Amino acid sequence: MYKSFVIVFIDESGLKDVCNCVALGAVAFASSRGATYLELGRHLVDNIKRMLRIGGELKWRAVKRRGNPEAVIALIEKAAELRYTAFHYKTPEGFLRELEELARDAALAVLDNQLLHGDLRPGFRYVERDSRRTPGIQLADVVAGYYRERLCGGRRVML
């Protein structure tokens, strides 16, 4: 029997500028050896896109515009563990702490390739990938956008 392990996909919603409200969304899949992270969530993304008649990449704005966001979040939650946080961005180090909390217990974290900036390097095993080719990151984008609207009011929030 193969041992299962957790792969977490993480994306953000909001500008990473001082005093802006930023949400991080993550989907965590239990996987077994033999399944690649590129396969995780693919069927779910394809089904959501077909349901909502979305072409191209699955993004939060398209889900919000074309469908019932609560139903889409419920579908994602049936297939994966949802993790999210929203906070007012202050420093890159604070951002990194929030990111590390979402990646807890992960054998691998798959991050959107625009998530990290500068010399910021998390203390967990990760790869950076393009969301257009990574279904798990597309799901994380939907989660991040959904919870940013719920927790930050859906707009650019300045303190």
RARAMO-V772805 format. One record per helix or strand of 3 or more residues. SS is the DSSP state (H for helix, E for strand). FROM is the first residue (numbers start at 1). TO is the last residue. If there is no record, write none. Layout:
SS|FROM|TO / SS|FROM|TO
//
This chain:
E|4|13 / E|20|32 / H|42|52 / H|60|66 / H|69|79 / E|81|88 / H|92|102 / E|108|112 / E|126|129 / H|131|133 / H|135|152
//
